[in-house]
Amino acid sequence: MTELTYRQAINMALVDELDSDPSVFILGEDIAAAGGVFKVTEGLLERFGPSRVRDTPISEQAIVGAALGAAVTGLRPVAEIMFADFAGVCFDQIANQLPKYRYMTGGQVTVPVTLRLANGASGGFGAQHSQAVENWFLGVPGLKICVPGTPADAYGLLRSSIQDDNPVLFFEHKGLYQLMGEVDRSLTVPLGKADVIRVGSDATIVANQAMRKIVTAAADELARRGIEVEIIDPRSLAPFDFTTVAASIEKTNYLVVVEESSGQASWGTTLVTRIATDHFELLDGPPTLIASDDVPVPYSEPLENAWLPSEQEIIETVERLANS
């Protein structure tokens, strides 16, 4: 086991995949000589050279298009979209090309593309650089979506993503890059398997990435008040591990989902709907979604913090349900 930051864990996963598979290469804006705007790819150019660590023009369309072309000719590209918000610039390639190529060739061609995207609110980047945009892609069949919340999951999920023969959107939360944690480089994390990070009997809370910390703090306070919650991190949004969530609700009989983004057409809304439809008999109260306000992410740090779901809101919601 090695103590690494979230940033270092991603870097190490890239190192280990580049070392183990000569078909893997990485590309993106400023990822080579500059080491990436968030320094995630620092040192890789010096170690692997410019043929496998490639700077690109400032064109998300070109980056994803080049990754698709490389993948269908037998390589395993890992492409970086500097800010996840910029996925809108190359939405056609992500939604109409990457996930459909294998289907439209009858499985004759695989598309092992991993897109790394810096995601989420943190540090006052403003409305166009702070969004958690994973929900933009939930309705696109053929895409896999990862949202790691710890260094161990960042390492293990990224290696699994690169090894997968399907396109994977790998969302790295900007607010977690400095998070420390133990990483076992002998382990990968399977896509589509949730992690029960806290065991409890009174309510189930599902949250990921930056919301894990807020939910964990709320759970500590709830425990002091005599309410023990079970916390589940889905880790992957597509495929989604509904089975683990349902098994938890069978024990706790309540569901609270905490999500960093508007609840409109979101993964949290999908989970609440799915549980209410397929497992209504397990519930002793309404499945509840705590989401961000339906407005753009504010630039001001106090307003950005107010926009995010709060520990107090989680505590009050769980107490209300548990005592109903």
C-alpha positions in Angstrom: 0.0 0.0 0.0 1.2 3.5 -0.9 0.0 6.8 0.5 -0.9 9.0 -2.5 -3.0 12.1 -3.4 -5.9 11.7 -5.8 -3.7 13.5 -8.4 -0.8 11.2 -7.8 -3.0 8.1 -8.0 -4.3 9.1 -11.4 -0.7 9.8 -12.6 0.4 6.4 -11.2 -2.4 4.6 -13.0 -1.4 6.2 -16.3 2.3 5.2 -15.6 1.3 1.6 -14.9 -0.9 1.3 -18.0 1.7 2.9 -20.3 4.3 0.5 -18.8 2.2 -2.6 -19.2 0.6 -2.0 -22.6 2.4 -0.5 -25.6 -0.9 0.3 -27.3 -1.7 2.9 -24.6 -0.9 6.6 -25.3 -2.2 9.8 -23.9 -3.2 13.1 -25.6 -4.6 16.5 -24.8 -4.0 20.2 -24.4 -0.8 20.9 -22.4 -0.5 17.4 -21.0 3.1 16.8 -22.1 5.7 19.5 -21.5 3.4 21.4 -19.0 2.3 18.3 -17.2 -1.4 19.2 -17.5 -3.2 22.3 -16.1 -3.7 20.4 -12.9 -0.3 18.7 -13.0 -1.9 15.2 -13.3 0.4 14.1 -16.2 3.6 15.7 -14.8 6.7 13.7 -15.6 5.1 11.4 -18.2 6.6 13.1 -21.2 10.1 12.6 -19.8 9.4 9.0 -19.0 7.6 7.8 -22.1 8.5 10.3 -24.8 6.5 12.5 -27.3 5.1 9.5 -29.3 3.1 8.3 -26.3 2.5 11.6 -24.5 1.1 14.0 -27.1 0.2 17.7 -26.8 -2.7 18.6 -29.1 -4.1 21.9 -30.5 -6.7 23.7 -28.5 -9.6 21.7 -30.1 -11.7 19.3 -28.1 -13.2 18.1 -31.4 -9.8 17.2 -32.7 -8.8 15.5 -29.5 -11.8 13.2 -29.3 -11.8 12.6 -33.1 -8.1 11.6 -33.0 -8.7 9.3 -30.1 -11.6 7.6 -31.9 -9.5 7.1 -35.0 -6.6 5.7 -33.0 -8.9 3.3 -31.1 -10.5 1.8 -34.2 -7.0 1.1 -35.6 -5.9 -0.9 -32.5 -4.6 1.6 -30.0 -5.8 2.5 -26.5 -5.9 6.3 -26.3 -6.4 8.2 -23.0 -7.6 11.7 -24.0 -7.9 14.6 -21.6 -10.6 17.3 -21.8 -9.0 20.0 -19.6 -12.3 21.1 -18.0 -15.3 18.7 -18.2 -17.5 21.7 -19.2 -15.6 21.7 -22.5 -17.2 18.4 -23.4 -20.0 20.5 -24.8 -17.6 21.6 -27.6 -17.1 18.0 -28.7 -20.5 16.6 -27.7 -21.2 15.2 -31.2 -18.0 13.0 -31.1 -18.8 11.8 -27.5 -22.5 11.2 -28.0 -22.8 10.2 -31.7 -19.4 8.7 -32.6 -17.6 7.0 -29.7 -20.6 5.0 -28.3 -22.1 4.0 -31.6 -19.1 2.9 -33.7 -18.9 -0.6 -32.1 -22.7 -1.1 -32.4 -22.9 0.1 -36.0 -20.1 -2.3 -37.1 -21.8 -5.3 -35.5 -19.1 -5.6 -32.9 -16.3 -5.9 -35.5 -14.5 -2.8 -34.2 -14.0 -1.9 -30.5 -13.5 1.7 -29.3 -11.2 1.5 -26.2 -11.1 5.3 -25.6 -10.8 6.7 -22.1 -11.7 10.4 -21.8 -10.4 12.1 -18.6 -12.4 15.2 -17.6 -11.7 17.6 -14.7 -15.1 18.0 -13.1 -17.1 19.7 -10.4 -17.2 22.9 -8.3 -14.1 23.9 -6.4 -12.0 27.0 -6.1 -14.2 29.6 -7.7 -13.7 28.7 -11.4 -17.1 30.2 -12.3 -20.1 29.0 -14.2 -18.4 27.7 -17.3 -15.6 25.8 -15.5 -17.2 24.4 -12.4 -20.0 22.1 -13.5 -20.4 18.4 -12.7 -21.4 17.4 -16.3 -21.7 13.6 -16.0 -25.5 14.0 -16.2 -25.1 15.3 -19.8 -24.2 11.8 -20.9 -26.4 9.5 -18.9 -28.9 9.1 -21.7 -26.3 8.0 -24.2 -26.2 4.1 -24.6 -22.7 2.8 -25.1 -20.9 5.1 -22.8 -19.5 4.0 -19.4 -19.2 6.7 -16.8 -16.8 6.7 -13.8 -16.8 9.1 -10.8 -14.0 8.1 -8.4 -14.1 9.7 -5.0 -10.8 8.4 -3.4 -7.2 7.9 -4.5 -7.7 4.1 -4.4 -10.8 4.3 -6.6 -9.2 6.8 -9.0 -6.3 4.5 -9.5 -8.3 1.3 -9.7 -11.1 2.7 -11.9 -8.7 4.4 -14.3 -6.8 1.2 -15.0 -10.1 -0.7 -15.5 -11.3 2.1 -17.8 -8.2 2.0 -20.0 -8.4 -1.8 -20.2 -12.1 -1.7 -21.2 -13.0 -2.2 -24.9 -15.7 0.5 -24.7 -15.5 4.2 -24.4 -15.3 5.4 -20.8 -15.8 8.9 -19.5 -13.6 9.3 -16.4 -14.6 12.3 -14.3 -11.9 13.6 -11.9 -13.2 16.0 -9.3 -11.1 19.1 -9.1 -11.7 19.5 -5.4 -10.2 16.1 -4.7 -6.8 16.4 -6.4 -5.1 17.0 -3.0 -7.0 14.2 -1.1 -4.7 11.7 0.5 -5.4 8.0 0.7 -3.8 4.5 0.5 -3.5 2.9 -2.9 -2.8 -0.8 -3.6 -1.3 -0.9 -7.1 -2.0 -4.6 -7.3 -5.8 -3.9 -7.3 -8.1 -2.6 -9.9 -11.8 -1.5 -9.3 -14.4 -3.1 -11.5 -16.7 -0.7 -13.4 -20.3 -0.9 -12.2 -19.6 -2.0 -8.6 -20.6 0.3 -5.8 -18.7 0.6 -2.5 -20.5 0.5 0.9 -18.2 3.0 2.8 -20.2 3.1 6.1 -22.5 0.5 7.5 -25.8 1.5 9.2 -29.3 0.4 9.8 -31.5 3.6 9.9 -31.2 5.1 6.4 -29.3 4.7 3.2 -27.4 7.7 1.7 -25.9 7.5 -1.8 -23.3 10.1 -2.7 -20.1 10.3 -4.7 -16.9 12.4 -5.2 -16.9 15.7 -3.2 -20.3 14.9 -1.6 -18.7 11.9 0.2 -16.9 14.1 2.6 -20.1 16.2 3.4 -22.2 13.1 3.8 -19.6 11.4 6.1 -19.5 14.5 8.3 -23.3 14.5 8.4 -23.3 10.8 9.3 -21.0 11.4 12.2 -23.4 14.0 13.6 -26.4 11.8 13.0 -24.7 9.0 14.9 -24.3 11.3 17.9 -28.0 11.8 17.7 -28.7 8.1 17.6 -29.2 7.6 13.9 -26.9 5.2 12.0 -26.8 5.7 8.3 -25.4 3.5 5.6 -23.3 5.3 2.9 -22.9 4.0 -0.6 -20.6 5.5 -3.2 -21.7 4.2 -6.6 -18.2 4.9 -8.1 -19.7 4.3 -11.6 -22.8 5.9 -13.0 -23.0 3.7 -16.1 -23.2 0.9 -15.4 -24.9 1.7 -12.1 -25.0 -0.8 -9.2 -28.7 -0.7 -8.3 -28.4 -4.1 -6.7 -26.2 -2.9 -3.8 -28.4 0.2 -3.2 -31.6 -2.0 -3.1 -29.9 -4.4 -0.7 -29.1 -1.6 1.6 -32.6 -0.1 1.5 -34.0 -3.6 2.3 -32.2 -3.2 5.6 -32.7 0.6 6.3 -36.1 1.3 4.5 -35.1 4.8 3.6 -33.1 6.4 0.7 -31.5 9.8 0.5 -29.4 10.7 -2.5 -27.0 13.6 -2.4 -25.8 15.1 -5.7 -23.5 18.0 -6.8 -25.6 19.3 -9.6 -29.2 20.3 -10.4 -31.6 17.4 -9.9 -33.1 17.9 -13.3 -32.6 14.8 -15.4 -29.7 13.6 -13.2 -28.3 10.3 -11.9 -29.8 11.1 -8.5 -33.3 11.5 -10.1 -32.8 8.3 -12.0 -31.9 6.4 -8.9 -34.9 7.8 -6.9 -37.2 6.9 -9.8 -35.8 3.4 -10.2 -36.0 2.6 -6.5 -39.6 4.0 -6.2 -40.6 1.9 -9.3 -38.8 -1.4 -8.7 -38.5 -1.5 -4.8 -41.4 0.6 -3.5 -42.3 -2.2 -1.0 -38.9 -1.7 0.7 -39.5 2.0 1.6 -41.0 3.4 4.8 -40.8 6.9 3.5 -40.4 8.8 0.2 -37.0 8.4 -1.5 -35.4 11.9 -1.4 -32.9 13.7 -3.5 -30.8 16.6 -2.1 -29.3 18.4 -5.1 -27.8 21.8 -5.9 -30.0 24.7 -6.8 -31.1 24.8 -10.4 -28.9 27.8 -11.3 -25.4 28.1 -12.8 -22.5 27.5 -10.4 -21.6 30.9 -8.7 -18.1 32.3 -9.0 -18.1 33.7 -5.4 -16.8 31.1 -3.0 -19.5 31.8 -0.3 -22.2 31.5 -3.0 -20.5 28.4 -4.5 -20.6 26.8 -1.0 -24.2 27.8 -0.6 -25.0 26.3 -4.0 -23.7 22.9 -2.9 -25.8 20.5 -0.7 -24.9 21.2 2.9 -24.2 19.0 5.9 -27.1 20.6 7.8 -29.5 19.9 5.0 -28.5 16.2 5.0 -28.9 16.0 8.8 -32.3 17.6 8.8 -33.6 15.4 5.9 -32.4 12.1 7.4 -33.8 13.1 10.8 -37.2 13.9 9.4 -37.4 10.6 7.5 -36.1 8.5 10.4 -38.5 10.1 12.9 -41.5 10.1 10.5 
